[in-house]
Amino acid sequence: MNHSINRRKLLGAGGAIAASTILPAWAQSPPNIRFAAVFSDKDIRADMMNQFAKEVAGDFKVEMYLNSSLFRQGTELVALQRDNLEMGNIAPQDISKQIPAWSILTSAYLFRDANHLNQFFGSEQGLQMKKMVEDQLKVKILGPTFFGTRHVGLKTKKKINVPTDLSGVKLRMPGSKEWLFLGEALGATPTPLAFGEVYLGLKTGTVDGQDNPLPSVRAAKFYEVTKQIVLTSHLTDGIFIAISSKSYNAMSAAQKQKVNAATQAAIAFNNDNRIKEEAQLVDFFKKEGLQVSTPDVEAFRKTVQAAYQNSDYAKVWPKGLVDRINNTK
């Protein structure tokens, strides 16, 4: 009898051990969320994600892979789709390669500022665009982060007020057809050049100017080889915090709520600090001897948007969406 009881105890214990070994990792301990991005640990967005990690601690452990240390730039989206990555910083240009209609969100003079960007993606139309990504790519966009506003920096002190004033200016642009189209729409002669070659290109005269957000201009020291910055504000860069649908759907309702709230708090931190940094940099460049001016931005907006509307890009855009975005208050 005692042997039978002991045997039942052993079998029971063995069953409990076996059950514990087949419990999913999500039930055993806080799961890892691997976050991959191109930016460095010195970037404001690194602080943003550190804040996110603190907010979700206890429910999740966030592992950050910055400086393209896990996936090279532009491949994060595919990694999310293949469930090789839980979370990443995704550019709209990467999404538009798979969903052509999304190219509208890469066009110039679409968003006025960071607030306008956020307002759109919180609107019904913005939610539809995010749902398009979730349905077609199996990736959920948690929210847009403000990267910066792109302006034109030039070697010449010639006054720039309207697009025709950029006629003949060799404006460095990234090498893709979308970026070159933007340079032409701005009124310049777009010249493809790798980012790492821009400083020397400006110094030697290979190019007459470049376009970048002000923090990038300071970091790359382009102000040393240019004489003026024209605040064209032609592109409000928004890059998205995104998570694989599989990872998101595996969360409980409470975990989803915590992740969503942590994301919004982190985005607010990034945007506030990025805007503050941009405002301070105008004075920095003036102190460095650069001429800083604001052109007729509305003239640039009308000219550039007309170029996009008459292009092949616009043929796949949701009808009337540009006007709805322009009218978003």
N, C-alpha and C positions, 0 to 999 in steps of 0.2 A: 504493500500500500504506500509506504513511504517513497519507494522507488518511483511509483506512478505519479505521486504529487511532485517530486523533484523534476521528473521528466516534463510535466506540464509547465512548471515554472521556467525551466530552461527554454522550452519551446516558445513560451510567452515572451521571454526576454529577447530571444532571437528574432521573433517577429517584430518587436519594438525597434530593435537595432536595424532590421531590414527596412522598416518603414521610414526610419529617420534618414537612411541613405538615399531614398528615392524622393524625398521632399525636394521641390524645386529650390534653386538658389534664392529666388525672390522671397521664399518663406523662411529660409534659414538665417539670413543675415541681410543687412542693407545692401542692395545690389549696386554694382558699379555703373556709373554713367560716364562713358568716355566722351570727352569733348575735344574736337580737333579744329584747329584754325591756323591761318597763315600768320597772324599777328604775333608779336613778341611779348614777353612777360613785362616789358616796359610800357606797353600800350594801355590806355585807359580801359580798353575792353578786357584786358586781363584782370584788372581790378573788378570790373563788372562781373566777370565769371567767378571770381573769388567770393564776391558777395552772394552770388547765386548758390554757390556750394555751401556757404554757411547757413543759408535760409532752408536748404533741403536736408541738412545734416540730420542723421537719425533715421531718415527714410531712404536716403541714397548717399553713396560715396561718389563724389565727382572726381574723375581723373582727367587732368588737362594736358593736352599735347599741343603745344604752341610751336611757332616757327616752322610749320609744315613738317613736324617731326614724326607724325604718324601717317598722314596722307598729304601728298603734294597739292598745291593750290589748284582748285578747279575739280578735284576728284572726290571731294568730301560728299557731294550730293550722291554720287553713285555708290559710295561706301554706305551711306544711310539706306539707300534702296536695297542694297545686298545684305543688309543687317550685319555689316562688318563694323559699324559705328553706331553709337546711340544718339549723339548730338553733335552738331557742327554749326559753323558760321558760313552761311550760304549766300552767294551773290545772285542777284536776279538774272544776270547774264548767263549763269550756269543753268538756271531753270528754263530760260527762254530757248536754250539749245534743244530741250526736249518738248517744251510747250511754246510754239511760236507766238501765240497770243500774248505771252508774257513779255515779249519784246517791247510792248508799250511801256512797261515799267522800267525800262532801261533808257528811255528817250529823254532828251534834254528839256529843260524848262517845264517839267511835268509837276514837280513838287516845289512849292515856294520855300519851305524850310522844314526843320525836323518836326515841328508841330503839325504842319500840313500832312507830312508823311504818315505820322501816327493817326491823325484823324481819318485819313482815307482808309487805312487798314483796319480801323475800328468800325467803318461804315458797312452798310449792307453789300455794296459793290466790292469793297476790299475783302470782306468775308468770303464772297463768291470766288475771288481770285485765289485766296488761300485754299478754299475747298477744292478748286481745280487741281492744285498741287497734291492735295491729300488723296483725291480720287484717282488721279492718273499716275502719280509717282510714288504713292504710299509713304509720303513724308509729310509731317505736320509742321507748319510754320507757327511758332509760338509768338513771334513778334519781330518788328523791324528795329534794328539799332542804327542810329545816325552815325555815319562814318565821317562826314564832313561835306562842305560845299565847295565845289570846284570853281576855280577862278583862273584867269589867264595872267601869266607872268611873262614880261617881254624885255628884250635887251635894249630896245629903243625907248625914248621918252616921248615919242609921238603921241598926241592925245587921241585916245580911242573912246568914241562915244556911241557909234552905231556899227553894225556888222561890216559895212563897206570900208570902214577905217582899217580893218584887218586884211584888206586885199593885198596879196603878195607876201604876207607874213608867213614864213615857214614855221608852222606851229607843230611842235612835237606831239604825237599821239601814239598810244599803244598800237600794235601792228594789225589788229583785227579790222575787218571791213566796217563793223559797227562804229568803232572809235574813229576811223578815218572819215566816215560819213559825218560824224558829229563835227570834226574839225572843219570840213568843207561847209557845213551848214552854218557854222559860226562866222563864215566869211573869209577864212584863212586858207592857206595852202597846206593841207595836212601832210606831215612828214613822219613816217613810222620810224621809231627808234626805241630800243630797249631801255627800260627805266634806268638801269645801271650805267648807261652811256649818255644820259641827258646832261649831266653836269659838264662833261667834256664837250658835248655837242653845242651847248650854249657858249662855252668859253671860246671855242674855235670858230663858231659861226655856222656850223652844220645846220643848226636850227636857230630861229630868231626868238622862240618862246616855247613855253610849256603850259599845260593846264593840270592843276592838282589842288587838293584842299590845302589850306594854309599850314596845318601841322606837318604835312608831308614836305612842303616847301622848306620849312625850317629844318626838319630832320635831315633832308638831303642837301641842305645848304645851297639851294638854287638861288637864294637871295644874294649870294656872293658874285654871281655871274649874270644878274639881271638888274635892270634899272627901274622897273615899275611893275606894279601889280594892279590889274584892272579887275575890279570886283564884279565880274560878269554874272556870277552865281548861276552858271548854266546847268549845273547838275547837282542835285541834292542826293548824295549817295546814301542809300539805305541797304544794309546787309542784314540778313535774317538769321535769328536763332531758330534752328530747326531740329526736330527730333524724329527718329524713325517711327512710323505708325505702329510697328510691332512693339517697340519699347513703350510707347505711350499707352497703347491699348492694354498692355499687361499690368498697368497700374490700377490701384483701387481708386474710387471716386475721391477719397480724401487725399491720396498722393497726387492725383491730377490737379486738384485744387491748389495744393502746396506748390507744385511745379509752376503752374500758371501764375500764381501770385509772386513767387520768387523771380520769375522771368520779368514780369512787369516792373518790379522794384529795381531789378538790375538794369533794365533798359533805361529807366528814369535816371538812375545814377550815371550811366554812360552819357546820355544825351545832355544832361545838365552840365557835366564836366567838359564835354566836347564843345558845347556852345560857348562856355566860359573861356576855354582855351583859344578858340577861334577869335573871340572878341579881344583878348589880350595880345594876340599876334599882330593885329593891325598896328598897334603902337610899337611893337618890337621891330617890325619891318621899317617903319618910319624912322626909328632911331638908327637903323642900319643904313639910312640914306636913300631908301627906295621911295619913289613917288607912288602913292596909293590913291586911286580914284574910283568913283562909281560912274559907269556909263549910263546911257539910256537903256536900262534893263528891259523895259517893255518893248522897245524896238528890237532888241535881240530876241526876246521871247517870241514875238510875232513872226519874225523872219525864220527862226529855227524851227518853230512848230509847223510853219507852212511847209518847210522843206521835208519834214517828217511825214506830214499828212499827204504829200504828193509822191511819197516814196513807195517802194514795194513792201516795206515793213508794215505800213499802215493797212495794207490789204487784209491782214490776218488779225487786226486789232478788233476787240469788241466794239460794235457800232456805238458811237456817241460817248464812249468812255472818257476820251480826252476832255470833252466839255464838262462832263460830270465831275472829273477830278479838278478841273480849273475852278468849278463852282463850289467845291467843298470848302466850307468855312470852319 
